[in-house]
Amino acid sequence: MSHFSRRHFLEQQAFGIGGLALAWLMQEDVARGAPAKPLLEPQTFDLKPRQPVKPPQARAMISLFMQGGPSHIDLCDPKPELNKRHLQTYTGDIKYDNAAEASAKLFGSPWKFTKYGQCGMDLSELLPHLGGVADDICLIRSMHTGVNNHGQSINALNTGRSTAGRPALGSWVTYALGSENQNLPAFVVLTDPGGLPVLGVENWQNGWLPSLYQGTVIRPVEPRILNLDPPPHLRGAAQERYLSYLQQINRDHLEQHPRENDLSARIQSYELAARMQLSAKEALDLTQESEAVHKLYGLDDPVTKDYGSRCLIARRLVERGVRFVQLHTGNQTWDHHGNIEKSLPAVCKRTDQPAAALVADLKQLGLLDTTLVHWGGEMGRLPVIQNEKSIGRDHNTYGFSSWLAGGGVRRGLIYGETDELGHKAVSNVVNHYDYHATLLHLLGLTSTQMSFTRPTGVGSLIDGQDARVVWDILEQPAPSA
């Protein structure tokens, strides 16, 4: 029978070298997060517009998130050597996500590439409309997360780290900057009629930020917002009196619970819902747009109508002061483990014209200079065959492509490169945290100035990772040392 009691154990840990080491490591973690001073007054949170800490190039952002992993080597990163070695055995190091269906046979792209624009950007025949705006985009061919599953890589690109439970990018942006329109949500999510993306609502969660900063979903079908109209017997003055009375009760209740952030967020959400009855209906009314605009976005074609409508809604929202809009494709829409020769052209047909139209429309309205547009998924695809019976490509997070447009980003630029087969980023690698640091810079923010105190310490989008602003892709040069 041991005489080593629990009290003895705790005493040893508290005063021994192990306890001292643990305490030191914990303090180091806190120090890296720039520990906040004790709060002397209750914090208040709202969506009122706030000035960034430095002059911004972008005031709003639209993220076209292509969930599943678009095949960069078939769309925007041509590899002549891969085509030359088509069906030869690949002898290099490679990491498969699905080893059971893995193959070492190289698979050249079945699609032709053409140079577009004055910049001479090589793009696949599957993206002819993107080619029309090639001189307005910055194509990054060296994205990298290094976490080979969908969920973890989505987290990396959308929340800063591969781990779950952290605030989404849109939540951080609206927490830091608020909104320029108090009658519409600050962070809007436009989902796909085919279903939610992998991780579902976690893609627009607020994490440890107050719930006021979570994304507001607008449905992909009509009615896009449920219950927007009050019942007939409450319309007009009756509703105004009722809401005024309810607001006073809620505010009195909040004064008795000043530190209840969720309560405050719920009250503000209800009040926003009342203000949205007129503003949201107007913002979502696409009949106000001309026939030419409808045609530009592909609303006259059943194939492109859905995605085109959502891209047009995104433009109308940022035009009205919404800070962050994210469009999602459906669950695994771009995840072509098999049948890629039929599936990839189909999804490109749905999305290419509307995405290019968004860039062109923002430009003609004078909004592209202040609106940052992002297109990309959480990964790319491997250069080898997966599933020889129904040819596809497996996951690749070690080198893939995304593009940015507007908001202070250089136009007609190709940045970074993958190896000769498109497997790994080898030049000017852009990690997910570099991407975030660059976005924050364009919005006039820094990771150290945009942080939030939580029970376990101070958290931020980048959280002390060795991130760099990718100055080479920006219109403004890096500041002199």
C-alpha positions as CSV (number, residue, x, y, z in Angstrom):
1,M,0.0,0.0,0.0
2,S,1.5,3.3,-1.1
3,H,1.8,6.2,1.5
4,F,2.2,8.7,-1.4
5,S,-0.9,10.7,-0.7
6,R,-2.7,13.1,-3.1
7,R,-1.7,16.0,-0.9
8,H,2.0,14.9,-1.2
9,F,1.7,14.6,-4.9
10,L,0.2,18.1,-5.3
11,E,2.9,19.6,-3.0
12,Q,5.6,18.0,-5.1
13,Q,4.2,19.3,-8.3
14,A,3.6,22.8,-7.0
15,F,7.1,23.3,-5.6
16,G,9.1,20.9,-7.7
17,I,11.0,21.6,-10.9
18,G,8.1,20.2,-13.0
19,G,5.6,22.7,-11.5
20,L,8.0,25.6,-12.0
21,A,8.6,24.6,-15.6
22,L,4.9,24.3,-16.3
23,A,4.3,27.8,-14.7
24,W,7.1,29.3,-16.8
25,L,5.7,27.8,-20.0
26,M,2.2,29.1,-19.3
27,Q,3.6,32.5,-18.7
28,E,5.5,32.3,-22.0
29,D,2.3,31.5,-23.8
30,V,0.5,34.5,-22.2
31,A,3.4,36.8,-23.0
32,R,3.4,35.8,-26.6
33,G,-0.3,36.7,-26.7
34,A,0.4,40.2,-25.2
35,P,-1.6,39.7,-21.9
36,A,-4.4,42.1,-21.5
37,K,-4.7,44.4,-18.5
38,P,-7.5,43.5,-16.0
39,L,-10.8,44.9,-17.1
40,L,-12.0,47.6,-14.8
41,E,-15.3,48.2,-16.5
42,P,-17.7,45.9,-18.3
43,Q,-17.0,45.5,-22.0
44,T,-19.6,46.4,-24.5
45,F,-19.8,45.1,-28.0
46,D,-21.7,46.4,-31.0
47,L,-21.5,46.7,-34.8
48,K,-21.0,50.4,-35.1
49,P,-18.4,51.3,-37.7
50,R,-14.9,51.6,-36.2
51,Q,-11.8,53.1,-37.8
52,P,-8.9,50.6,-38.4
53,V,-5.6,51.3,-36.8
54,K,-3.9,52.4,-40.0
55,P,-5.2,53.6,-43.4
56,P,-6.9,50.7,-45.2
57,Q,-6.9,49.8,-48.9
58,A,-10.1,47.7,-48.5
59,R,-13.3,48.5,-46.6
60,A,-15.1,45.2,-47.3
61,M,-14.4,41.7,-48.4
62,I,-16.2,39.0,-50.5
63,S,-14.9,35.5,-50.1
64,L,-15.9,33.0,-52.8
65,F,-15.1,29.8,-51.0
66,M,-14.8,26.8,-53.3
67,Q,-15.2,24.0,-50.8
68,G,-13.7,20.6,-51.7
69,G,-10.4,21.6,-53.3
70,P,-10.3,22.9,-57.0
71,S,-7.7,21.1,-59.1
72,H,-5.1,23.9,-59.7
73,I,-3.2,21.8,-62.2
74,D,-6.3,21.6,-64.4
75,L,-7.5,25.2,-63.9
76,C,-4.8,27.8,-63.4
77,D,-1.3,26.2,-62.9
78,P,-0.4,24.4,-66.2
79,K,2.3,21.8,-66.0
80,P,3.8,20.8,-69.4
81,E,6.2,18.3,-67.7
82,L,3.2,16.6,-66.2
83,N,1.5,16.2,-69.5
84,K,4.8,15.0,-71.0
85,R,5.0,12.3,-68.4
86,H,1.3,11.3,-68.5
87,L,0.7,7.8,-67.1
88,Q,4.4,7.4,-66.1
89,T,5.2,6.3,-62.6
90,Y,5.9,9.0,-60.0
91,T,8.9,8.1,-57.9
92,G,8.9,11.1,-55.5
93,D,7.6,11.5,-52.0
94,I,3.9,11.9,-51.9
95,K,1.2,11.9,-49.2
96,Y,-2.2,10.4,-50.0
97,D,-5.4,11.1,-48.1
98,N,-7.0,7.9,-49.4
99,A,-4.2,5.3,-49.7
100,A,-6.7,2.5,-50.6
101,E,-7.4,4.1,-54.0
102,A,-3.9,5.6,-54.5
103,S,-1.9,5.3,-57.6
104,A,1.6,6.4,-58.6
105,K,0.6,7.0,-62.2
106,L,0.9,10.7,-63.3
107,F,-2.1,12.2,-64.9
108,G,-1.7,15.1,-67.3
109,S,-4.4,17.7,-67.6
110,P,-7.0,16.8,-70.2
111,W,-7.8,20.5,-70.8
112,K,-5.9,23.1,-72.9
113,F,-4.5,26.3,-71.4
114,T,-4.6,29.7,-73.1
115,K,-2.8,33.0,-72.2
116,Y,-5.2,35.7,-71.2
117,G,-4.9,39.5,-70.9
118,Q,-2.0,41.7,-71.3
119,C,-0.4,39.9,-68.3
120,G,-0.3,36.6,-70.3
121,M,-2.0,34.6,-67.5
122,D,-2.3,30.9,-68.4
123,L,-5.8,29.6,-67.6
124,S,-7.6,26.5,-68.5
125,E,-10.3,26.3,-71.2
126,L,-12.7,25.6,-68.3
127,L,-12.3,29.2,-67.0
128,P,-12.9,31.4,-70.1
129,H,-14.8,34.1,-68.2
130,L,-12.0,34.4,-65.6
131,G,-9.7,34.9,-68.5
132,G,-11.7,38.0,-69.4
133,V,-10.7,39.6,-66.1
134,A,-7.1,38.2,-65.9
135,D,-5.7,41.7,-65.8
136,D,-7.7,42.5,-62.7
137,I,-6.7,39.5,-60.5
138,C,-3.7,38.4,-58.6
139,L,-3.2,34.6,-59.0
140,I,-1.3,32.9,-56.2
141,R,0.0,29.6,-57.2
142,S,1.9,28.8,-54.0
143,M,-0.8,28.4,-51.3
144,H,0.0,26.0,-48.5
145,T,-1.6,24.7,-45.3
146,G,0.0,21.3,-45.0
147,V,-3.0,19.7,-43.3
148,N,-4.4,17.2,-45.7
149,N,-8.0,16.8,-44.6
150,H,-10.9,19.0,-45.5
151,G,-12.0,20.1,-42.0
152,Q,-8.5,20.9,-40.8
153,S,-7.5,22.8,-43.9
154,I,-10.8,24.7,-43.9
155,N,-10.1,25.7,-40.4
156,A,-6.6,26.8,-41.3
157,L,-7.8,29.1,-44.1
158,N,-11.0,30.3,-42.4
159,T,-10.0,30.6,-38.7
160,G,-6.1,30.7,-38.6
161,R,-5.4,27.3,-37.3
162,S,-6.4,23.7,-38.1
163,T,-8.0,23.2,-34.7
164,A,-11.7,23.6,-34.2
165,G,-13.7,26.2,-32.2
166,R,-12.0,29.4,-33.3
167,P,-13.7,32.5,-34.7
168,A,-14.1,32.6,-38.5
169,L,-12.4,35.3,-40.5
170,G,-15.6,37.2,-41.1
171,S,-16.2,37.3,-37.3
172,W,-12.8,38.8,-36.7
173,V,-13.2,41.4,-39.4
174,T,-16.6,42.5,-38.1
175,Y,-15.4,42.5,-34.5
176,A,-12.6,44.8,-35.5
177,L,-14.4,47.1,-37.9
178,G,-18.1,46.8,-37.2
179,S,-20.4,47.6,-40.1
180,E,-21.2,50.7,-42.2
181,N,-24.9,49.7,-42.3
182,Q,-26.7,49.2,-39.1
183,N,-29.8,47.9,-40.9
184,L,-28.1,44.8,-42.4
185,P,-26.0,42.1,-40.8
186,A,-22.2,42.9,-40.8
187,F,-21.2,39.3,-41.7
188,V,-23.4,37.6,-44.3
189,V,-23.1,34.0,-45.5
190,L,-24.7,32.8,-48.8
191,T,-25.1,29.1,-48.7
192,D,-25.5,26.6,-51.6
193,P,-28.8,24.9,-52.5
194,G,-26.8,21.7,-52.7
195,G,-26.2,21.7,-48.9
196,L,-23.8,23.2,-46.4
197,P,-20.1,22.8,-46.8
198,V,-17.9,20.5,-44.7
199,L,-18.1,21.6,-41.1
200,G,-21.5,23.2,-41.7
201,V,-22.2,26.2,-39.5
202,E,-18.7,26.1,-38.0
203,N,-17.5,27.9,-41.2
204,W,-19.1,31.1,-39.9
205,Q,-19.0,30.6,-36.1
206,N,-17.9,33.4,-33.7
207,G,-15.8,31.0,-31.6
208,W,-14.8,32.8,-28.4
209,L,-15.9,36.2,-29.7
210,P,-19.3,37.5,-28.6
211,S,-22.1,35.8,-30.6
212,L,-22.9,39.2,-32.1
213,Y,-20.1,38.5,-34.6
214,Q,-21.3,35.2,-36.0
215,G,-22.3,35.1,-39.6
216,T,-25.9,35.6,-40.7
217,V,-27.1,33.0,-43.2
218,I,-29.2,34.1,-46.2
219,R,-30.9,31.1,-47.8
220,P,-30.1,30.1,-51.3
221,V,-33.8,29.9,-52.3
222,E,-36.8,32.2,-51.8
223,P,-37.7,33.4,-49.3
224,R,-34.0,34.1,-48.6
225,I,-34.8,35.3,-45.1
226,L,-37.7,33.7,-43.3
227,N,-40.4,35.6,-41.4
228,L,-39.2,39.0,-42.7
229,D,-42.7,40.4,-43.0
230,P,-44.7,41.0,-39.8
231,P,-48.2,39.5,-39.6
232,P,-50.9,41.8,-41.0
233,H,-52.3,42.7,-37.6
234,L,-48.9,44.0,-36.3
235,R,-47.9,46.1,-39.3
236,G,-47.3,49.8,-39.0
237,A,-47.8,51.7,-35.7
238,A,-48.9,48.6,-33.8
239,Q,-45.5,46.9,-34.4
240,E,-43.6,50.1,-33.7
241,R,-45.2,50.4,-30.2
242,Y,-44.7,46.7,-29.5
243,L,-41.0,46.7,-30.4
244,S,-40.4,50.0,-28.5
245,Y,-41.9,48.4,-25.4
246,L,-40.0,45.2,-25.9
247,Q,-36.7,47.1,-26.4
248,Q,-37.2,48.9,-23.1
249,I,-37.8,45.7,-21.2
250,N,-34.7,44.1,-22.8
251,R,-32.5,47.1,-22.0
252,D,-33.7,47.2,-18.4
253,H,-32.9,43.5,-18.1
254,L,-29.4,44.0,-19.6
255,E,-28.6,46.7,-17.1
256,Q,-29.1,44.1,-14.3
257,H,-26.7,41.7,-16.1
258,P,-24.0,44.0,-17.6
259,R,-21.5,41.2,-18.3
260,E,-23.8,38.9,-20.2
261,N,-22.4,39.3,-23.7
262,D,-24.7,36.7,-25.2
263,L,-27.7,38.5,-23.8
264,S,-26.5,41.8,-25.3
265,A,-25.9,40.0,-28.6
266,R,-29.4,38.5,-28.6
267,I,-31.0,41.8,-27.9
268,Q,-29.0,43.5,-30.7
269,S,-29.9,40.6,-33.1
270,Y,-33.6,41.1,-32.4
271,E,-33.3,44.9,-32.9
272,L,-31.4,44.3,-36.2
273,A,-34.1,41.9,-37.4
274,A,-36.7,44.6,-37.0
275,R,-34.6,47.1,-38.9
276,M,-34.0,44.5,-41.7
277,Q,-37.7,44.3,-42.6
278,L,-37.2,47.1,-45.1
279,S,-33.5,47.2,-45.8
280,A,-33.0,43.4,-46.4
281,K,-35.9,43.2,-48.8
282,E,-34.5,46.0,-50.8
283,A,-30.9,44.6,-50.8
284,L,-32.1,41.2,-52.0
285,D,-34.4,42.4,-54.7
286,L,-32.6,41.6,-57.9
287,T,-35.4,42.9,-60.0
288,Q,-33.9,46.3,-59.5
289,E,-30.9,45.4,-61.6
290,S,-30.9,45.9,-65.4
291,E,-31.3,43.1,-67.9
292,A,-27.6,43.7,-68.9
293,V,-26.5,43.0,-65.3
294,H,-28.6,39.9,-65.1
295,K,-27.0,38.6,-68.3
296,L,-23.5,39.6,-67.1
297,Y,-23.9,37.3,-64.0
298,G,-25.6,34.5,-66.0
299,L,-29.1,34.9,-64.5
300,D,-30.5,34.1,-67.9
301,D,-29.0,30.6,-67.9
302,P,-30.4,27.9,-65.6
303,V,-26.8,26.5,-65.1
304,T,-25.4,29.8,-63.7
305,K,-28.5,31.4,-62.3
306,D,-28.1,30.2,-58.8
307,Y,-24.4,31.1,-58.3
308,G,-24.9,34.2,-60.3
309,S,-27.7,35.4,-58.1
310,R,-25.6,34.9,-55.0
311,C,-22.6,36.8,-56.5
312,L,-25.0,39.7,-57.5
313,I,-26.4,39.7,-54.0
314,A,-22.9,39.9,-52.6
315,R,-22.2,42.9,-54.7
316,R,-25.4,44.6,-53.6
317,L,-24.6,43.9,-49.9
318,V,-21.1,45.4,-49.9
319,E,-22.5,48.3,-52.0
320,R,-24.8,49.0,-49.0
321,G,-22.1,48.8,-46.4
322,V,-22.0,45.1,-45.3
323,R,-18.5,44.4,-44.2
324,F,-17.9,40.7,-45.0
325,V,-19.8,38.4,-47.4
326,Q,-18.9,34.7,-47.9
327,L,-20.3,32.5,-50.6
328,H,-20.0,28.8,-50.2
329,T,-20.3,26.0,-52.8
330,G,-22.1,22.9,-51.6
331,N,-20.6,20.0,-49.7
332,Q,-17.5,18.6,-51.5
333,T,-18.5,20.3,-54.8
334,W,-14.9,20.4,-55.9
335,D,-13.7,17.2,-54.2
336,H,-13.1,15.1,-57.4
337,H,-11.6,11.8,-56.2
338,G,-13.3,10.3,-59.2
339,N,-14.9,11.2,-62.5
340,I,-13.0,14.4,-62.7
341,E,-13.3,14.7,-66.5
342,K,-17.1,15.2,-66.1
343,S,-17.4,16.7,-62.7
344,L,-14.8,19.5,-62.9
345,P,-16.3,21.0,-66.2
346,A,-19.7,21.0,-64.6
347,V,-18.8,23.0,-61.5
348,C,-16.7,25.4,-63.5
349,K,-19.7,26.0,-65.8
350,R,-21.8,26.9,-62.8
351,T,-19.3,29.3,-61.1
352,D,-16.8,30.7,-63.7
353,Q,-19.1,33.3,-65.3
354,P,-20.6,34.7,-62.0
355,A,-17.2,34.9,-60.3
356,A,-15.7,36.8,-63.2
357,A,-18.8,39.0,-63.4
358,L,-18.5,40.0,-59.8
359,V,-15.0,41.4,-60.4
360,A,-16.1,43.2,-63.6
361,D,-19.2,44.6,-62.0
362,L,-17.4,45.9,-58.9
363,K,-14.8,47.5,-61.2
364,Q,-17.4,49.3,-63.4
365,L,-19.2,50.6,-60.3
366,G,-15.9,51.9,-58.8
367,L,-16.1,49.4,-55.9
368,L,-13.3,47.1,-56.7
369,D,-10.6,49.5,-55.4
370,T,-12.2,49.2,-51.9
371,T,-13.6,45.7,-52.0
372,L,-11.3,42.7,-51.6
373,V,-12.4,39.6,-53.5
374,H,-11.1,36.1,-52.8
375,W,-11.6,32.9,-54.8
376,G,-10.2,29.6,-53.6
377,G,-10.8,26.4,-51.7
378,E,-9.1,24.6,-48.8
379,M,-6.7,22.6,-51.0
380,G,-5.8,21.6,-54.5
381,R,-5.3,18.1,-56.0
382,L,-2.4,15.7,-56.6
383,P,-0.7,15.1,-60.0
384,V,-1.3,11.4,-59.8
385,I,-4.4,9.3,-60.5
386,Q,-6.7,8.3,-57.7
387,N,-9.2,5.5,-58.5
388,E,-8.1,4.1,-61.9
389,K,-11.6,2.9,-62.6
390,S,-13.1,6.4,-62.4
391,I,-10.1,8.7,-62.7
392,G,-9.8,11.5,-60.1
393,R,-7.3,13.3,-58.0
394,D,-6.6,13.1,-54.2
395,H,-6.1,16.0,-51.8
396,N,-3.1,18.3,-52.0
397,T,-2.6,21.0,-49.4
398,Y,1.2,21.4,-50.0
399,G,0.8,23.5,-53.1
400,F,-2.4,24.9,-54.6
401,S,-3.9,28.1,-56.1
402,S,-6.2,31.0,-55.1
403,W,-6.8,34.4,-56.5
404,L,-7.5,37.9,-55.1
405,A,-8.8,41.0,-56.7
406,G,-9.3,44.6,-55.7
407,G,-8.7,46.2,-52.3
408,G,-5.1,47.1,-52.8
409,V,-3.9,43.9,-54.5
410,R,-1.8,44.1,-57.6
411,R,-3.6,43.3,-60.8
412,G,-2.5,41.0,-63.6
413,L,0.1,39.3,-61.4
414,I,1.1,35.7,-61.0
415,Y,2.8,35.0,-57.7
416,G,4.6,31.9,-56.5
417,E,5.0,28.5,-58.1
418,T,4.7,24.8,-57.5
419,D,7.2,22.2,-58.7
420,E,7.2,20.9,-62.3
421,L,4.4,18.5,-61.5
422,G,2.2,20.8,-59.4
423,H,2.7,18.8,-56.2
424,K,4.4,21.2,-53.8
425,A,4.8,25.0,-53.5
426,V,8.5,25.7,-54.1
427,S,8.7,29.5,-54.6
428,N,7.2,32.3,-52.6
429,V,5.2,30.0,-50.5
430,V,2.1,31.6,-49.0
431,N,1.0,29.9,-45.8
432,H,-2.6,30.4,-44.5
433,Y,-1.2,32.7,-41.8
434,D,0.6,34.8,-44.4
435,Y,-2.6,35.1,-46.3
436,H,-4.4,36.3,-43.1
437,A,-1.7,38.8,-42.2
438,T,-2.0,40.2,-45.8
439,L,-5.8,40.5,-45.6
440,L,-5.5,42.2,-42.2
441,H,-3.0,44.7,-43.6
442,L,-5.2,45.6,-46.5
443,L,-8.1,46.2,-44.1
444,G,-5.9,48.4,-41.9
445,L,-5.5,45.9,-39.1
446,T,-2.7,44.0,-37.5
447,S,-2.9,40.7,-35.5
448,T,-1.5,42.3,-32.3
449,Q,-4.0,45.1,-32.4
450,M,-6.9,42.8,-33.2
451,S,-7.1,40.5,-30.3
452,F,-9.6,39.3,-27.8
453,T,-9.2,38.4,-24.1
454,R,-10.7,35.1,-23.1
455,P,-10.5,32.9,-20.0
456,T,-7.5,31.0,-21.4
457,G,-5.6,34.0,-22.5
458,V,-5.5,36.4,-25.4
459,G,-6.5,35.1,-28.8
460,S,-6.2,36.5,-32.3
461,L,-6.6,35.4,-35.9
462,I,-2.8,34.7,-36.3
463,D,-2.0,34.0,-32.6
464,G,1.8,34.6,-32.7
465,Q,2.5,32.5,-35.8
466,D,5.5,33.6,-37.8
467,A,3.3,35.3,-40.4
468,R,4.4,37.8,-43.1
469,V,2.5,40.3,-45.1
470,V,3.0,39.3,-48.7
471,W,4.2,42.7,-49.9
472,D,5.0,41.5,-53.4
473,I,1.3,41.1,-54.3
474,L,0.2,44.5,-53.0
475,E,0.0,47.8,-54.9
476,Q,1.6,49.8,-52.0
477,P,5.3,48.8,-51.4
478,A,6.6,47.6,-48.1
479,P,7.5,50.4,-45.7
480,S,11.2,51.2,-45.6
481,A,13.1,49.7,-42.7
